[in-house]
């Protein structure tokens, strides 16, 4: 066999191997505009990718991501709905088994994204601003692939939790590729922290801050170490520094609220969650946290307002939960106890109650809880006849097994309150 023929065979083997690798990759495209979904799918197919899912909704995209790992995610930033591209990115980085090896490219028509992307806690591997040419997309995609290849062994070490190896590899990359200094320093800090070397990690982050005072992730690293070392007040100060460096560093607000709660300062914890929701108003988990803190404080106004927002955000989505309706009704009931004019509250209670019963119609426990609260608010408003009527309806549903039963003692106590005993 000639050298030319041998070289040709080797090249064919490389191409075949590359195509085989591509065919095993899973791609998710998320965009609310059908033409953009078609175009991005066409681009990826032209590169040899065949396992491609497309979604127009952020909420269903998150459901897909939680159910199966993706190697590549191309997501629009401004999706039409309660979930945006940044929340999808956060879900990928926090929940995916391939969090760090997944290629995530943000596709956006918002040029303002360019001004904030560098200070975001969860940064995409790249972003591209609409409109863009095929050549520009392919060039950007190739750059990301090369970067991922550089960190491939580090991601493999992270996946098996070999943090010492991860640090060694990060130092090697740092020596060879100074353009990746920030990423490598982050990885070294992550490794020290994961190995519970909190004092060493703190020193590492503080040395970074000495060179660049505006690196939010370094301030956050110091704060995380301070908490592990038991110095809560120092952690709070560094978390405040983190937020000053980047108001988009959402985990800093979460950790700040945790720290304030440990000190028993619920008001400060509530303030931290209010601020993070101002930055990320569609963050459902953080809204729930604010509502729960507010309930602990007996701040029924803030708790009710927040649960009402949560219900609007999650309505007819995979995130809708019976507990949100139930807790909102509890807040309204508490407000009725102190309100001089409860007519508007009563109207709102009725609307939320109706939506709860529609959403939870197949849940006997939810139905019973709804009647329990309905009777309670009637009694607060001195509408005893309406309360008795509600109890009779409830009893009928219990007898037909559509509502969960009460114990004899519970039924007796309730009937006594209603004047039926």
C-alpha positions as CSV (number, residue, x, y, z in Angstrom):
1,X,0.0,0.0,0.0
2,X,1.3,3.4,-1.0
3,X,1.9,6.2,1.6
4,X,-0.8,8.2,-0.1
5,X,-3.3,5.4,0.2
6,X,-2.4,4.8,3.8
7,X,-2.8,8.5,4.6
8,X,-6.2,8.6,2.8
9,X,-7.4,5.6,4.9
10,X,-6.2,7.3,8.1
11,X,-8.0,10.5,7.2
12,X,-11.2,8.5,6.4
13,X,-10.9,6.8,9.8
14,X,-10.6,10.2,11.5
15,X,-13.6,11.5,9.6
16,X,-15.6,8.4,10.4
17,X,-14.7,8.6,14.1
18,X,-15.7,12.3,14.2
19,X,-19.1,11.6,12.5
20,X,-19.7,8.7,15.0
21,X,-19.0,11.0,17.9
22,X,-21.3,13.7,16.5
23,X,-24.1,11.2,15.9
24,X,-24.1,10.3,19.6
25,X,-24.4,13.9,20.8
26,X,-27.8,15.2,21.9
27,X,-28.8,18.7,21.0
28,X,-31.6,20.9,22.4
29,X,-32.7,24.0,20.5
30,X,-35.0,26.5,22.4
31,X,-36.6,29.4,20.7
32,X,-40.1,30.8,20.6
33,X,-39.8,31.7,16.9
34,X,-40.4,28.8,14.6
35,X,-38.2,30.2,11.8
36,X,-35.2,30.5,14.2
37,X,-35.8,26.9,15.4
38,X,-35.7,25.6,11.9
39,X,-32.6,27.6,11.0
40,X,-30.6,26.5,14.1
41,X,-31.7,22.9,13.5
42,X,-30.5,23.2,9.8
43,X,-27.2,24.6,11.0
44,X,-26.6,21.7,13.4
45,X,-27.7,19.1,10.9
46,X,-25.2,20.5,8.4
47,X,-22.5,19.8,11.0
48,X,-23.6,16.2,11.2
49,X,-25.8,16.3,14.3
50,X,-29.0,14.2,14.1
51,X,-30.3,13.8,17.7
52,X,-31.9,17.2,17.9
53,X,-34.8,18.2,20.1
54,X,-36.6,21.5,19.6
55,X,-38.7,23.4,22.1
56,X,-40.6,26.7,21.9
57,X,-41.3,27.0,25.6
58,X,-38.8,27.6,28.4
59,X,-40.8,25.6,30.9
60,X,-40.9,22.5,28.7
61,X,-37.2,22.9,27.8
62,X,-36.4,22.7,31.5
63,X,-38.5,19.6,31.8
64,X,-36.5,18.0,29.0
65,X,-33.2,19.1,30.6
66,X,-34.1,17.5,33.9
67,X,-35.2,14.3,32.2
68,X,-32.2,13.7,30.0
69,X,-28.7,15.1,29.6
70,X,-27.8,17.3,26.6
71,X,-24.4,17.8,25.1
72,X,-25.3,21.0,23.3
73,X,-28.0,23.6,24.2
74,X,-28.8,26.5,21.9
75,X,-31.3,28.8,23.7
76,X,-32.9,32.1,23.0
77,X,-32.6,34.6,25.8
78,X,-36.0,36.3,25.6
79,X,-38.4,33.5,25.5
80,X,-42.1,34.2,25.5
81,X,-43.3,32.9,28.8
82,X,-42.4,32.7,32.5
83,X,-38.9,31.2,31.9
84,X,-36.1,32.9,30.1
85,X,-32.8,31.7,28.7
86,X,-30.8,32.7,31.7
87,X,-33.0,30.5,33.9
88,X,-32.5,27.6,31.5
89,X,-28.7,28.1,31.7
90,X,-28.9,28.1,35.5
91,X,-30.9,24.9,35.5
92,X,-28.3,23.2,33.2
93,X,-25.4,24.3,35.3
94,X,-27.0,23.3,38.6
95,X,-28.9,20.1,37.7
96,X,-27.4,18.5,34.7
97,X,-25.1,15.5,35.2
98,X,-23.0,17.0,32.4
99,X,-23.2,20.5,33.8
100,X,-19.7,21.6,32.8
101,X,-19.2,19.6,29.7
102,X,-22.5,20.7,28.1
103,X,-22.0,23.4,25.4
104,X,-24.5,26.2,26.1
105,X,-24.8,29.0,23.6
106,X,-27.2,31.9,24.2
107,X,-28.9,33.3,21.1
108,X,-30.3,36.8,21.7
109,X,-31.7,39.8,19.9
110,X,-30.9,41.9,23.0
111,X,-27.7,43.8,22.5
112,X,-27.9,44.8,26.2
113,X,-26.9,41.2,27.0
114,X,-23.4,42.0,26.0
115,X,-23.0,44.5,28.8
116,X,-24.0,42.0,31.6
117,X,-22.9,38.6,30.4
118,X,-19.4,39.0,31.9
119,X,-20.7,39.6,35.4
120,X,-23.4,36.9,35.4
121,X,-23.0,34.1,37.9
122,X,-23.8,31.4,35.3
123,X,-22.2,32.4,32.0
124,X,-23.0,30.7,28.7
125,X,-20.0,29.3,26.9
126,X,-20.7,31.8,24.2
127,X,-23.5,34.0,22.9
128,X,-24.5,35.3,19.5
129,X,-26.6,38.4,18.8
130,X,-29.3,38.2,16.1
131,X,-29.2,38.6,13.2
132,X,-26.2,36.5,12.4
133,X,-24.8,34.7,9.3
134,X,-24.2,31.0,9.1
135,X,-20.5,31.7,8.9
136,X,-20.6,33.6,12.1
137,X,-22.5,30.9,13.9
138,X,-20.1,28.1,12.7
139,X,-17.1,30.2,13.7
140,X,-18.5,30.8,17.2
141,X,-19.5,27.2,17.6
142,X,-16.0,26.0,16.6
143,X,-14.4,28.3,19.2
144,X,-16.6,26.9,21.9
145,X,-15.7,23.3,20.9
146,X,-12.0,24.1,21.2
147,X,-12.4,25.6,24.6
148,X,-14.4,22.6,25.8
149,X,-11.7,20.3,24.5
150,X,-9.2,22.3,26.6
151,X,-11.2,21.6,29.8
152,X,-12.3,18.1,28.8
153,X,-10.1,16.3,31.3
154,X,-10.9,18.7,34.1
155,X,-14.6,18.1,33.6
156,X,-14.0,14.3,33.6
157,X,-12.1,14.7,36.9
158,X,-14.9,16.8,38.3
159,X,-17.5,14.3,37.3
160,X,-15.8,11.5,39.3
161,X,-15.1,14.0,42.2
162,X,-11.4,13.7,41.9
163,X,-10.8,17.3,43.0
164,X,-7.1,16.9,43.6
165,X,-6.6,15.9,40.0
166,X,-8.9,18.6,38.9
167,X,-6.6,21.2,40.6
168,X,-3.5,19.7,39.0
169,X,-5.0,19.8,35.6
170,X,-6.3,23.3,36.0
171,X,-2.8,24.5,36.9
172,X,-1.4,22.8,33.8
173,X,-4.1,24.5,31.6
174,X,-3.3,27.8,33.3
175,X,0.4,27.4,32.4
176,X,-0.3,26.6,28.8
177,X,-3.3,28.9,28.1
178,X,-3.1,32.2,30.0
179,X,-6.3,33.4,28.2
180,X,-8.2,30.9,30.5
181,X,-6.7,32.3,33.7
182,X,-10.1,33.3,35.3
183,X,-11.6,29.8,34.6
184,X,-8.6,28.0,35.9
185,X,-8.5,30.1,39.1
186,X,-12.1,29.4,39.7
187,X,-11.5,25.6,39.3
188,X,-8.6,25.7,41.8
189,X,-10.8,27.4,44.3
190,X,-13.6,25.0,43.7
191,X,-11.2,22.1,44.2
192,X,-9.9,23.4,47.5
193,X,-13.4,24.1,48.8
194,X,-14.6,20.6,47.8
195,X,-11.7,19.0,49.7
196,X,-12.8,21.0,52.8
197,X,-9.6,23.0,52.8
198,X,-11.5,26.2,53.6
199,X,-8.6,28.2,55.0
200,X,-6.5,27.5,51.9
201,X,-9.5,28.2,49.6
202,X,-10.1,31.5,51.4
203,X,-6.5,32.6,51.0
204,X,-6.7,31.6,47.3
205,X,-9.7,33.7,46.7
206,X,-8.3,36.7,48.7
207,X,-5.1,36.7,46.6
208,X,-7.3,36.9,43.5
209,X,-9.2,39.8,45.0
210,X,-6.0,41.7,45.7
211,X,-5.3,41.7,41.9
212,X,-8.9,42.3,40.9
213,X,-11.3,43.7,43.4
214,X,-14.3,43.4,41.1
215,X,-14.4,39.7,40.6
216,X,-17.8,38.7,42.1
217,X,-17.1,35.0,42.1
218,X,-13.9,35.5,44.2
219,X,-15.8,37.5,46.8
220,X,-18.5,34.8,46.8
221,X,-15.7,32.2,47.3
222,X,-14.4,34.0,50.4
223,X,-18.0,34.2,51.8
224,X,-18.6,30.5,51.3
225,X,-15.4,29.7,53.2
226,X,-16.2,32.1,56.0
227,X,-19.5,30.4,56.5
228,X,-17.8,27.0,56.7
229,X,-15.3,28.5,59.2
230,X,-18.2,29.7,61.3
231,X,-17.6,33.5,60.8
232,X,-21.1,34.5,59.7
233,X,-20.7,38.2,60.1
234,X,-17.6,38.2,57.9
235,X,-19.5,36.0,55.4
236,X,-22.3,38.6,55.2
237,X,-19.8,41.4,54.5
238,X,-18.2,39.4,51.6
239,X,-21.7,38.5,50.2
240,X,-22.6,42.2,50.2
241,X,-19.3,42.8,48.4
242,X,-20.2,40.1,45.9
243,X,-23.6,41.8,45.1
244,X,-21.9,45.2,44.8
245,X,-19.5,43.7,42.3
246,X,-22.4,42.0,40.4
247,X,-26.1,42.4,41.2
248,X,-26.6,39.4,38.8
249,X,-24.8,37.0,41.1
250,X,-28.0,35.4,42.3
251,X,-26.5,32.7,44.6
252,X,-25.0,35.5,46.7
253,X,-28.5,36.7,47.7
254,X,-29.5,33.1,48.6
255,X,-26.5,32.6,50.8
256,X,-27.0,36.1,52.3
257,X,-30.5,35.2,53.3
258,X,-29.2,31.9,54.7
259,X,-26.7,33.8,56.8
260,X,-29.2,36.3,58.1
261,X,-31.6,33.5,59.1
262,X,-28.7,31.8,61.0
263,X,-28.4,35.1,62.9
264,X,-32.2,35.2,63.5
265,X,-32.6,38.3,61.4
266,X,-35.6,37.4,59.3
267,X,-36.2,41.0,58.2
268,X,-32.7,41.1,56.6
269,X,-33.2,37.7,55.0
270,X,-36.5,38.9,53.6
271,X,-34.8,42.1,52.2
272,X,-32.2,39.9,50.5
273,X,-34.8,37.8,48.8
274,X,-36.8,40.9,47.7
275,X,-33.6,42.3,46.1
276,X,-32.9,39.1,44.2
277,X,-36.4,38.9,42.8
278,X,-36.0,42.5,41.6
279,X,-33.0,41.2,39.6
280,X,-34.6,38.0,38.5
281,X,-38.4,38.5,38.8
282,X,-39.3,35.1,37.2
283,X,-37.2,33.0,39.6
284,X,-39.9,30.8,41.1
285,X,-37.8,29.0,43.8
286,X,-36.6,32.3,45.1
287,X,-40.1,33.8,45.2
288,X,-41.2,30.8,47.2
289,X,-38.4,31.4,49.6
290,X,-39.5,35.0,50.1
291,X,-43.0,33.9,50.7
292,X,-42.0,31.3,53.3
293,X,-39.7,33.8,55.1
294,X,-42.5,36.4,55.1
295,X,-44.9,33.8,56.6
296,X,-42.4,33.0,59.3
297,X,-42.4,36.8,60.1
298,X,-46.2,36.9,60.0
299,X,-45.8,39.5,57.3
300,X,-49.0,38.4,55.6
301,X,-49.1,41.3,53.2
302,X,-45.8,40.4,51.6
303,X,-46.5,36.7,51.8
304,X,-49.9,37.0,50.1
305,X,-48.5,39.3,47.4
306,X,-45.6,36.9,46.7
307,X,-47.8,33.8,46.6
308,X,-50.2,35.6,44.2
309,X,-47.2,36.3,41.9
310,X,-46.1,32.7,42.1
311,X,-49.5,31.5,41.2
312,X,-49.5,33.7,38.1
313,X,-46.0,32.6,37.1
314,X,-46.7,28.9,37.4
315,X,-50.3,28.8,36.2
316,X,-50.7,26.0,33.7
317,X,-47.0,25.2,33.8
318,X,-45.1,22.1,35.0
319,X,-44.2,24.2,38.1
320,X,-47.8,24.7,39.3
321,X,-48.3,23.2,42.8
322,X,-51.3,22.8,45.1
323,X,-49.2,24.1,48.0
324,X,-48.9,27.6,46.4
325,X,-52.7,28.0,46.3
326,X,-53.2,26.6,49.8
327,X,-50.5,28.9,51.3
328,X,-51.9,31.9,49.5
329,X,-55.3,31.2,50.9
330,X,-53.8,30.9,54.4
331,X,-52.2,34.3,54.0
332,X,-55.5,35.9,52.8
333,X,-57.3,34.3,55.8
334,X,-54.7,35.9,58.2
335,X,-55.2,39.2,56.5
336,X,-58.9,39.0,57.0
337,X,-58.4,38.8,60.8
338,X,-57.0,42.3,60.9
339,X,-58.7,44.0,57.8
340,X,-61.5,46.4,58.4
341,X,-62.8,46.0,54.9
342,X,-62.4,42.3,53.9
343,X,-64.7,42.4,50.8
344,X,-61.8,42.6,48.3
345,X,-60.0,40.0,50.2
346,X,-63.1,37.7,50.2
347,X,-63.3,38.1,46.4
348,X,-59.7,37.3,46.0
349,X,-60.1,34.3,48.3
350,X,-62.9,33.0,46.2
351,X,-60.9,33.3,43.0
352,X,-57.9,31.5,44.4
353,X,-60.1,28.9,46.0
354,X,-61.8,28.1,42.7
355,X,-58.5,27.7,40.9
356,X,-57.2,25.5,43.7
357,X,-60.3,23.2,43.4
358,X,-60.0,23.0,39.6
359,X,-56.2,22.3,39.7
360,X,-56.6,19.8,42.7
361,X,-59.8,18.2,41.7
362,X,-58.2,14.7,41.7
363,X,-56.5,15.3,45.1
364,X,-58.9,14.5,48.0
365,X,-56.5,16.0,50.6
366,X,-56.3,19.3,48.6
367,X,-60.1,19.4,48.4
368,X,-60.5,18.9,52.2
369,X,-57.9,21.5,53.0
370,X,-59.7,24.0,50.7
371,X,-62.9,23.5,52.6
372,X,-61.2,23.8,55.9
373,X,-59.8,27.2,54.9
374,X,-63.1,28.3,53.4
375,X,-65.0,27.6,56.6
376,X,-62.3,29.4,58.6
377,X,-62.6,32.6,56.6
378,X,-66.4,32.5,56.8
379,X,-66.2,32.3,60.6
380,X,-63.7,35.1,60.7
381,X,-66.2,37.2,58.7
382,X,-69.1,36.1,60.9
383,X,-70.8,34.4,58.0
384,X,-71.9,31.3,60.0
385,X,-74.6,30.2,57.6
386,X,-72.3,30.2,54.7
387,X,-69.8,28.2,56.8
388,X,-72.4,25.6,57.6
389,X,-73.4,25.3,54.0
390,X,-69.7,24.8,53.1
391,X,-69.4,22.1,55.7
392,X,-72.4,20.2,54.3
393,X,-70.9,20.4,50.8
394,X,-67.6,19.1,52.2
395,X,-69.4,16.2,54.0
396,X,-71.0,15.1,50.7
397,X,-67.6,15.1,49.0
398,X,-66.2,13.1,51.9
399,X,-69.0,10.5,51.6
400,X,-68.3,10.2,47.8
401,X,-64.5,9.8,48.5
402,X,-63.7,13.0,46.6
403,X,-62.4,14.7,49.7
404,X,-60.3,13.1,52.4
405,X,-62.1,12.3,55.7
406,X,-61.8,13.9,59.1
407,X,-61.3,12.0,62.3
408,X,-64.3,11.8,64.6
409,X,-62.6,14.2,67.0
410,X,-61.9,16.7,64.1
411,X,-65.5,16.5,62.8
412,X,-66.9,17.0,66.4
413,X,-64.7,20.1,67.0
414,X,-65.7,21.6,63.7
415,X,-69.4,21.0,64.2
416,X,-69.1,22.5,67.7
417,X,-67.5,25.7,66.2
418,X,-70.4,25.9,63.7
419,X,-73.0,25.5,66.5
420,X,-74.2,22.1,65.3
421,X,-73.3,20.3,68.5
